[in-house]
Amino acid sequence: MASKRDALPFVFRGDDMLVSENGDGSGVLPSIESVSLDSAFRQEVGVLDGRSCVAVDASPEAEAPEGTAFRNLLELSASLDDRYFPMAGRAKQIVAWNRETRFCGRCGAEPERVERFEKRCPRCGMMFHPRISPAMIVRVHRGDEILLARSPGFPPKIYSVLAGFVEPGESIEDTVRREVTEEVGVEVGNIEYFGNQPWPFPNSLMIGFTAEYVSGEIEIDENEIEDAGWYTAENHPPLPPRLSIARTMIEDYLGRFGD
Ligand SMILES: [Zn+2]
């Protein structure tokens, strides 16, 4: 049985999560005892190693207790324990869902919780579940090269594979073809499933594919892409963070051609 005393707290203030500051910045979760923050929302979101995991929404003014700090979850992904990261992402999304459904978008009443992850508007009956946005992520290859691109929102120097949200009425393969053509102007074929990953920034499910270059010269959509090019194991730019499916997909390919 998961005991309350041993619970693992995933405390969010905005998009930042509370971690212990134990000197090495390794992003360890604080003990539940140290978390006495006033919070309007606490919700069990799962169990890890027999310990109950609790999502907590701290108020925007909350101060981190002594020995702890609020840190950006995406930045923490570089150091957070691999097993904690998916649960932290789940907690972050549940906290955000609760915040973002305080009022019904159809009639303005306050929805009531009916299940753990379900609210219903008492006036008009509208249902609110945590929103998950499917997105494709695709590794386009041409011989020993892969196509990497930079979005304006990326950390400095980082390049990655292409990604984009599914639009209503599209199959995920339609999204792959459309986004690749829109973002970099090339045609792809042989689209194959690679794997998938929940990505809580803010609420994506990244569905990974590989695709072969068919035709066209790179011509970037400057609204979405800053730069794009063909890279090899020898000359590629800095890559996305560990724990991301993007990094896994890139290393999987470049690893075949490296030394
Ligand atoms: Zn309503």
Boltz pocket constraint, residues with backbone or C-beta under 6 A from the ligand:
constraints:
  - pocket:
      binder: B
      contacts: [[A, 104], [A, 105], [A, 106], [A, 107], [A, 108], [A, 109], [A, 121], [A, 122], [A, 123], [A, 124], [A, 125], [A, 126]]
      max_distance: 6.0
